[in-house]
Amino acid sequence: MANLDIEQTRNQARALLDSRIESVTTLVRTRQRITDLKDQLASAEREDKRAYVQATRDGWSPEELKKLGLEPAAAGRRRKTQSKTADPAARQVDAPQPDEQHAASLN
């Protein structure tokens, strides 16, 4: 059996780990940058909303601002979409069944 050099093996293993650590470090840095930019965007959107409200308080109408290309920020108009029930059977619970419809029409 060949002699194994423990130090050489440890150095090789460390080099492999170092490259993996570097890639995950880069990933963490980019994710943090995204988080920071999202925070900056949220702050800028709040400032924009305040400035728009102030402009309307100062006498500008929404129509006038729109003519100037200053519509309300899209972020303020976003609506959350409601998720629809994925189970078709669950959607039919409230719907009358054919027998119930027939019985109701006889009354």
Secondary structure, DSSP 8 states (H G I E B T S, - for coil): -----HHHHHHHHHHHHHHHHHHHHHHHHHHHHHHHHHHHHHHHHHHHHHHHHHHHHTT--HHHHHHTT----HHHH--------S-HHHHTSSS--HHHHHHHHH-
